Amino acid sequence: MICTRNPYFRLVDDLLNDARPWLTSGANSEARGFGPALDVEETADAYIVRANLPGVSQDDINVNIHDDVLTISAETASEASDEGSKVLIRERRIGKFSRSLRFPTNVDGDAVAAGYENGVLSITLPKAEHLKPRQIPVKAIAAGN
């Protein structure tokens, strides 16, 4: 007998999982899935990662590569409220966060470059030389060999 789950239950589970970081509180934002939105592109020579980090100081950003796993981490601090005021809405997240990506092919860890401008972190991870496509020359074979 095959038992299938009601698709409506799965929809509710998905919605709750997506909302969990917003519904929970606490300082451990990594466990809550708090991390920057990423775009990842692949070219013939490299991977390019762009991460939105608005409001994060360049000095608070850490980028590490180990065994073809890129880790981006940072910390945002809370701003002090004026005395006598109370917060009505707080949607900007504060605390430590990180994202890690494993690449499907080897990258040249010594040639990784990162830049930060207007709240966007851009990281270029060149592919290892032995993985790049290369042209194989075709030689003429002498007759009689």
C-alpha positions as CSV (number, residue, x, y, z in Angstrom):
1,M,0.0,0.0,0.0
2,I,1.4,3.4,-1.0
3,C,0.6,6.3,1.4
4,T,1.1,9.8,0.0
5,R,1.0,13.0,2.0
6,N,-1.6,15.5,1.4
7,P,-0.1,18.3,-0.8
8,Y,-1.7,21.0,1.4
9,F,0.2,19.8,4.4
10,R,3.5,20.1,2.4
11,L,2.5,23.6,1.4
12,V,1.9,24.6,5.0
13,D,5.3,23.0,6.0
14,D,7.1,24.9,3.3
15,L,5.5,28.2,4.4
16,L,6.4,27.6,8.0
17,N,10.0,26.6,7.1
18,D,10.4,29.8,5.0
19,A,9.0,31.9,7.9
20,R,11.0,30.2,10.7
21,P,13.9,32.7,10.7
22,W,11.4,35.6,11.1
23,L,9.4,33.8,13.8
24,T,12.2,32.7,16.0
25,S,14.4,34.9,18.1
26,G,17.9,34.6,19.6
27,A,21.5,35.4,18.8
28,N,22.3,32.2,16.9
29,S,21.2,33.4,13.4
30,E,23.2,30.7,11.6
31,A,20.9,28.1,13.1
32,R,17.9,30.2,11.9
33,G,19.1,30.3,8.3
34,F,20.1,34.0,8.4
35,G,22.5,34.7,5.6
36,P,23.0,36.9,2.6
37,A,21.1,36.5,-0.7
38,L,23.5,35.2,-3.3
39,D,23.9,35.1,-7.1
40,V,26.3,32.5,-8.4
41,E,27.4,32.4,-12.1
42,E,29.8,30.1,-13.9
43,T,32.0,31.0,-16.8
44,A,34.5,28.8,-18.6
45,D,37.3,30.1,-16.4
46,A,35.7,31.0,-13.0
47,Y,32.8,31.1,-10.6
48,I,31.4,34.5,-9.7
49,V,29.5,35.0,-6.4
50,R,27.7,38.2,-5.5
51,A,26.2,38.6,-2.0
52,N,24.0,41.4,-0.8
53,L,25.4,42.7,2.5
54,P,23.7,46.1,2.9
55,G,24.7,48.0,6.0
56,V,27.7,45.7,6.7
57,S,31.1,47.4,7.1
58,Q,33.8,46.0,4.9
59,D,35.9,45.4,8.0
60,D,33.2,43.1,9.4
61,I,33.1,40.7,6.3
62,N,35.2,37.5,6.3
63,V,35.7,35.4,3.2
64,N,37.4,32.0,3.4
65,I,38.0,29.2,1.0
66,H,38.9,25.7,2.2
67,D,38.6,22.4,0.2
68,D,36.6,24.2,-2.5
69,V,34.1,25.4,0.1
70,L,33.6,29.2,0.1
71,T,32.4,30.7,3.4
72,I,31.1,34.2,3.7
73,S,30.5,35.5,7.2
74,A,29.8,38.8,8.8
75,E,28.3,40.5,11.8
76,T,25.9,43.4,12.0
77,A,25.5,45.4,15.1
78,S,22.3,46.9,16.5
79,E,21.9,50.6,16.6
80,A,21.1,52.3,19.9
81,S,17.6,53.7,20.2
82,D,17.1,57.2,21.5
83,E,16.2,57.4,25.1
84,G,12.5,57.8,25.6
85,S,11.7,56.1,22.2
86,K,10.4,52.6,21.6
87,V,10.8,50.4,18.6
88,L,7.6,50.0,16.6
89,I,8.9,47.8,13.8
90,R,12.2,45.9,13.6
91,E,12.8,44.1,10.4
92,R,16.5,44.6,9.9
93,R,18.4,41.6,11.2
94,I,21.3,41.9,13.5
95,G,23.9,39.4,14.6
96,K,26.4,37.0,13.1
97,F,25.6,35.1,9.9
98,S,27.3,33.0,7.3
99,R,26.8,31.2,4.1
100,S,28.9,28.3,2.7
101,L,29.0,27.0,-0.9
102,R,30.7,24.0,-2.2
103,F,31.8,24.2,-5.9
104,P,31.4,21.2,-8.2
105,T,34.9,21.6,-9.6
106,N,38.3,22.6,-8.0
107,V,39.0,26.3,-7.7
108,D,42.3,28.0,-7.5
109,G,42.2,29.1,-3.9
110,D,45.3,31.2,-4.2
111,A,43.7,33.3,-7.0
112,V,40.4,34.1,-5.4
113,A,39.6,37.8,-5.4
114,A,36.9,39.7,-3.5
115,G,35.6,43.3,-3.7
116,Y,32.9,45.2,-1.9
117,E,30.9,48.1,-3.3
118,N,27.6,49.7,-2.5
119,G,26.6,46.8,-0.2
120,V,27.4,44.1,-2.7
121,L,30.3,41.6,-2.1
122,S,31.7,40.2,-5.4
123,I,34.0,37.2,-5.3
124,T,35.7,35.6,-8.3
125,L,36.9,32.1,-7.9
126,P,39.1,31.0,-10.8
127,K,38.8,27.3,-11.8
128,A,41.9,25.2,-11.4
129,E,44.0,25.2,-14.5
130,H,43.7,21.5,-15.2
131,L,39.9,21.9,-15.4
132,K,39.8,24.7,-18.0
133,P,39.1,23.7,-21.5
134,R,42.1,23.7,-23.8
135,Q,42.7,23.3,-27.5
136,I,44.5,20.2,-28.5
137,P,46.5,20.7,-31.7
138,V,46.1,18.2,-34.4
139,K,49.4,17.2,-36.1
140,A,49.8,15.7,-39.5
141,I,50.9,12.1,-39.6
142,A,53.6,11.2,-42.1
143,A,52.5,8.7,-44.7
144,G,53.8,5.2,-44.2
145,N,53.9,5.3,-40.4
